[in-house]
Amino acid sequence: MALIMMKNKNYLLQLYFLISLFFCNLVSGQEIKNVFLENTDKENRFYEEAYQNIDNMLNDRQQYSFKNAVFGVENAYYQGKLDIPHLEREISFLKAFSGSILKSRELSYPEGDKDNVSKYAAVFSIICQSLPVMLKDTVVQYKPFNYDFEDVFGHKEISNLFVSKLLLTKKGNCNSMPYLYKILAEELGVDANLALAPNHVYIKHRIKTVGWYNTELTSGIFPEDGWLMASGYIHLDAIKNGVFMKALNNKESLALCLFDLAQAYNKSFPENDGSFVLKCTKRAVEVYPYFAKALILKAETHKKMFEKVMKEENLSTDNPENIKLALRNPKAKELFEIMKKEYGYIYEIGYRQMPEEMYLDWLVSLKTERSKYENKKLNNFVK
């Protein structure tokens, strides 16, 4: 007998605002185009404001809001042009839709945290499941969010990783989908823990019946830890140190936003001097010391600064012998020593880089080998 089963009171959800859903879907095809950035000043006010808001949350000077942190990062990239009121309406609609799901069905769940578990299930349904909905005398299907296999790492356009893009197109990836899940969960008054794997973000929850369990939104499955280990790139030291598979608290989740902010800044101002990126990554690492992506970006920024010194010395970066010549410069030597320590530390904590070409194969394996990796205790969680 399945541990968790669902009893539908009325699975055909009566939504008086359903027309709004279809209206939202009609307008969701629009794209937000990045504005041309004429201001290359390192003190770009939109990025500085986004940083300050996140830092204030970390210092408890401002009320915590993962949603505001995420939209702040994305608005900085769009230089204040992001239509945040529209996104807020989308979130409000999804919150109301979740509420309708909660009223229309009941989980057969025996423990005292049933209300929280029901909310987790509602958010999971919103993101991953097609739902029959009654509109007057007609049954229509609510279409869930889909995984977008185009530019999954944001190399061509970083906004492909954004929650705003997910809301406007209903297509996302392992960055935007768990971010949206966490936002919706918090809108419903429950926590959702982000967790990291190589090139990947997913959700962890802890409930009384089974303890910790994983939620994988890109495939709509609850995988065992064995699937994560099957990637072959999760070293035991990485688990011990919390590099991977750690349930991140809210402040550590804000550290992810700081990394996103630094990454977006590099895209906006590719010739920047590194100071803002280092400010973001250093703050992120203060909050989450084993945050490998932030540590790597910090080291890569120092590498970029080192190469800049080499160019100032008219030394080609393509010739390894020129490194020895560059080290005669005190600034270059200092940067080089910092880089060596940073890259060494990243390796020591257990981080191993998964090749990008292997990532999608690993991600797809969860569907092709579902019976092997699916958490059987939760396989009837939302049916």
C-alpha positions in Angstrom: 0.0 0.0 0.0 1.4 3.3 -1.0 2.6 5.5 1.9 0.9 8.6 0.5 -2.2 8.4 -1.6 -4.6 11.0 -2.8 -8.3 11.3 -2.3 -10.0 13.6 -4.7 -13.0 15.5 -3.4 -13.4 17.1 -6.8 -10.4 16.9 -9.1 -12.1 19.0 -11.7 -11.1 22.4 -10.2 -13.8 25.0 -10.2 -11.9 28.2 -10.9 -13.8 31.4 -11.3 -10.6 33.0 -12.6 -9.7 30.4 -15.2 -10.2 32.9 -18.0 -7.2 34.7 -16.4 -5.1 31.6 -16.9 -5.7 31.5 -20.6 -5.2 35.2 -20.8 -1.8 34.8 -19.0 -0.9 32.0 -21.4 -1.8 34.1 -24.4 0.5 36.9 -23.3 3.2 34.5 -22.1 4.7 34.2 -25.6 6.1 37.7 -25.4 9.8 38.1 -24.8 11.7 40.6 -22.8 14.6 41.9 -24.8 17.7 43.0 -23.1 18.2 46.7 -23.3 21.5 48.0 -24.8 23.8 48.9 -22.0 25.5 52.2 -22.7 26.6 52.7 -19.1 29.7 50.6 -18.5 30.4 52.2 -15.2 31.3 49.6 -12.5 28.9 51.4 -10.2 25.8 50.5 -12.2 22.9 51.5 -9.9 20.6 48.6 -10.8 23.2 46.0 -9.9 24.2 47.9 -6.8 20.6 48.1 -5.7 20.1 44.4 -6.2 23.2 43.6 -4.3 22.3 45.9 -1.4 18.8 44.4 -1.1 20.2 40.9 -0.9 22.9 42.0 1.6 20.2 43.7 3.7 18.2 40.5 3.8 21.4 38.6 4.9 22.0 41.1 7.6 18.3 41.0 8.8 18.0 44.7 7.9 15.3 43.9 5.4 12.5 41.3 5.4 13.6 38.1 3.7 12.0 37.4 0.3 13.5 35.0 -2.2 11.1 36.2 -4.8 12.3 39.8 -4.4 15.9 38.7 -4.5 15.4 36.7 -7.7 13.4 39.5 -9.5 16.0 42.0 -8.3 18.7 40.1 -10.0 16.7 39.8 -13.2 15.7 43.5 -13.2 19.3 44.5 -12.8 20.2 42.6 -16.0 17.3 44.3 -17.8 18.4 47.6 -16.3 15.1 48.4 -14.7 13.0 47.3 -17.6 11.6 44.1 -16.1 7.8 44.2 -15.8 7.7 43.2 -12.1 4.0 44.0 -11.6 3.1 41.6 -14.4 5.3 38.9 -12.8 3.7 39.6 -9.4 0.3 39.0 -11.0 1.5 35.7 -12.5 2.7 34.6 -9.1 -0.5 35.7 -7.4 -2.5 33.7 -10.0 -0.4 30.6 -9.4 -0.8 31.0 -5.6 -4.6 31.2 -6.0 -4.5 28.2 -8.3 -2.6 26.3 -5.7 -5.2 27.3 -3.1 -7.9 25.8 -5.4 -6.0 22.6 -5.6 -5.7 22.4 -1.9 -9.5 22.8 -1.5 -10.3 20.3 -4.2 -8.3 17.3 -3.1 -7.0 15.7 0.1 -3.9 13.6 0.7 -4.2 10.4 2.6 -1.3 11.3 4.9 -1.3 10.3 8.5 1.1 12.8 10.2 0.7 16.2 11.8 2.6 18.0 9.0 -0.2 17.1 6.5 -1.0 20.8 5.7 2.6 21.4 4.7 2.9 18.3 2.7 -0.4 19.2 0.9 1.1 22.5 -0.1 4.3 20.8 -1.4 2.0 18.6 -3.5 0.0 21.6 -4.8 3.1 23.4 -6.0 4.5 20.2 -7.6 1.2 19.9 -9.5 1.3 23.5 -10.7 4.8 23.0 -12.1 4.8 19.4 -13.3 1.3 18.1 -13.9 -1.4 18.5 -16.4 -4.7 19.1 -14.5 -8.3 18.8 -15.7 -10.2 22.0 -15.0 -13.9 22.7 -15.3 -14.8 25.9 -17.2 -18.6 26.1 -17.1 -19.7 22.9 -18.8 -16.3 22.2 -20.4 -13.3 20.3 -19.1 -10.0 21.7 -20.2 -6.4 20.8 -19.4 -4.1 23.1 -17.5 -0.7 22.7 -19.1 2.3 22.5 -16.7 5.7 24.1 -17.2 8.1 22.3 -19.5 11.8 21.8 -19.6 13.6 23.8 -22.3 16.5 21.9 -23.8 17.6 25.1 -25.7 20.6 26.8 -24.1 20.2 25.1 -20.8 23.3 26.8 -19.3 22.5 30.3 -20.5 25.6 30.6 -22.7 23.8 32.2 -25.6 21.5 34.3 -23.4 21.6 34.3 -19.6 17.9 35.3 -19.4 17.1 31.7 -20.4 17.9 30.9 -16.8 15.5 33.5 -15.4 12.2 32.9 -13.6 10.7 35.7 -15.6 11.4 33.8 -18.8 9.8 30.7 -17.2 6.7 32.6 -16.3 6.3 34.3 -19.6 7.0 31.2 -21.8 6.2 28.3 -19.5 9.6 26.8 -20.5 12.4 26.6 -18.1 15.4 24.6 -16.7 17.0 23.4 -13.5 17.7 26.9 -12.4 14.4 28.7 -13.0 12.0 25.8 -12.2 13.3 25.1 -8.6 13.5 28.9 -8.0 9.8 29.2 -9.0 8.9 26.2 -6.8 10.6 27.9 -3.8 8.9 31.2 -4.5 5.4 29.6 -4.7 6.0 27.4 -1.6 7.0 30.5 0.3 3.9 32.4 -1.0 1.9 29.5 0.5 3.7 29.9 3.8 5.9 26.8 3.7 9.7 26.3 3.3 11.4 24.7 0.3 15.1 23.9 0.4 17.1 24.3 -2.7 19.9 21.8 -3.2 22.8 21.5 -5.6 24.2 18.7 -7.8 26.8 19.1 -10.6 25.4 21.7 -13.0 22.0 21.3 -11.3 19.5 22.7 -8.8 16.7 20.7 -7.2 14.4 20.7 -4.2 14.7 18.9 -0.9 11.9 18.5 1.7 11.7 16.9 5.1 8.5 15.3 6.2 7.6 13.1 9.2 6.8 9.9 7.3 10.0 9.5 5.2 12.4 12.2 6.4 14.3 14.0 3.6 13.2 13.4 0.0 14.2 14.9 -3.3 11.9 16.7 -5.9 13.2 16.8 -9.4 11.1 19.4 -11.4 12.7 19.0 -14.8 11.2 15.5 -15.1 8.5 15.6 -12.4 9.9 12.7 -10.4 11.0 12.2 -6.8 14.4 10.5 -7.2 16.4 8.6 -4.7 19.9 9.9 -3.8 21.2 7.1 -5.9 20.3 9.0 -9.1 22.4 12.0 -7.9 25.4 9.7 -7.1 25.0 8.0 -10.5 26.2 11.2 -12.2 29.7 10.0 -11.2 30.8 13.6 -10.3 29.7 13.8 -6.7 32.7 13.0 -4.5 32.1 11.9 -1.0 34.0 14.9 0.3 31.6 17.1 -1.6 28.7 15.5 0.3 30.5 15.8 3.6 31.3 19.5 3.1 27.9 20.4 1.8 29.1 21.2 -1.8 26.4 19.0 -3.2 23.1 17.4 -1.8 22.9 19.8 1.1 19.4 21.3 1.9 20.2 25.0 1.7 18.7 27.3 4.2 17.2 30.6 3.1 20.3 32.7 3.6 22.3 30.1 1.6 19.7 30.4 -1.1 20.3 34.1 -1.2 24.0 33.3 -1.8 22.8 31.6 -5.0 21.2 34.9 -6.0 24.4 36.7 -5.4 26.2 34.3 -7.7 23.4 34.9 -10.3 23.9 38.6 -9.9 27.7 38.4 -10.5 27.1 36.1 -13.5 24.6 38.6 -15.0 27.0 41.5 -14.4 29.7 39.7 -16.4 27.2 39.3 -19.2 26.2 43.0 -19.1 29.7 44.3 -18.7 32.2 41.8 -20.1 35.1 44.2 -19.8 34.5 45.0 -16.1 37.4 45.2 -13.7 36.2 42.4 -11.5 35.5 44.4 -8.4 31.7 44.0 -8.4 31.9 40.3 -9.2 34.4 39.7 -6.4 32.1 41.7 -4.0 29.2 39.4 -4.9 31.2 36.1 -4.7 33.0 37.0 -1.5 29.7 37.8 0.2 28.1 34.6 -1.2 31.0 32.5 0.2 30.8 34.2 3.6 27.2 32.9 3.8 27.8 29.5 2.1 31.5 28.7 2.5 31.4 25.6 0.3 29.4 27.2 -2.6 31.6 25.8 -5.4 30.1 27.9 -8.2 30.8 31.1 -6.3 34.3 29.9 -5.4 35.0 29.1 -9.1 33.7 32.4 -10.3 35.9 34.1 -7.7 39.0 32.2 -8.9 38.1 32.8 -12.6 37.8 36.5 -11.9 41.3 36.6 -10.3 42.5 34.7 -13.4 41.0 37.3 -15.7 42.7 40.0 -13.6 46.0 38.1 -13.9 45.7 37.9 -17.7 44.9 41.6 -17.9 48.2 42.3 -16.1 50.0 40.0 -18.6 48.5 41.9 -21.5 49.6 45.2 -19.9 53.1 43.7 -19.9 52.7 42.8 -23.6 52.9 39.1 -22.7 50.7 36.7 -24.7 48.5 34.6 -22.5 48.8 31.7 -25.0 52.5 31.1 -24.1 53.0 29.3 -20.7 56.6 30.6 -20.6 55.2 34.1 -20.3 53.7 33.3 -16.9 57.2 33.2 -15.4 57.9 36.6 -16.9 54.6 38.0 -15.6 55.4 36.8 -12.1 58.1 39.5 -11.9 55.3 41.9 -11.5 54.3 42.1 -7.8 50.6 42.5 -8.7 50.6 39.5 -11.0 52.5 37.4 -8.5 49.9 38.2 -5.8 47.0 37.3 -8.1 48.7 34.1 -9.2 49.2 33.0 -5.6 45.5 33.8 -4.8 44.5 31.8 -7.9 46.5 28.7 -6.8 45.0 28.7 -3.3 41.5 29.1 -4.7 41.7 26.4 -7.3 43.4 24.1 -4.8 40.7 24.7 -2.2 37.9 24.0 -4.7 39.5 20.6 -5.4 40.0 19.8 -1.7 36.4 20.3 -0.8 35.4 17.6 -3.3 34.1 19.6 -6.2 34.4 17.9 -9.6 33.2 19.5 -12.8 30.7 17.5 -14.9 31.2 18.0 -18.6 28.2 19.8 -20.1 27.7 17.2 -22.8 27.2 14.6 -20.1 24.7 16.6 -18.1 21.7 16.2 -20.4 22.4 12.5 -20.7 22.3 12.2 -16.9 19.2 14.4 -16.7 17.4 12.3 -19.3 18.4 9.1 -17.5 15.9 9.9 -14.7 13.1 9.4 -17.2 14.5 6.5 -19.2 15.4 4.6 -16.0 12.6 5.9 -13.8 11.8 2.6 -12.1 15.5 2.4 -11.0 15.8 5.8 -9.4 12.3 6.8 -8.3 11.5 7.0 -4.6 8.9 4.2 -4.4 7.5 5.6 -1.1 6.4 8.7 -2.9 5.4 7.3 -6.2 1.8 8.1 -5.5 2.4 11.4 -4.0 0.4 13.3 -6.6 -1.6 11.1 -8.8 
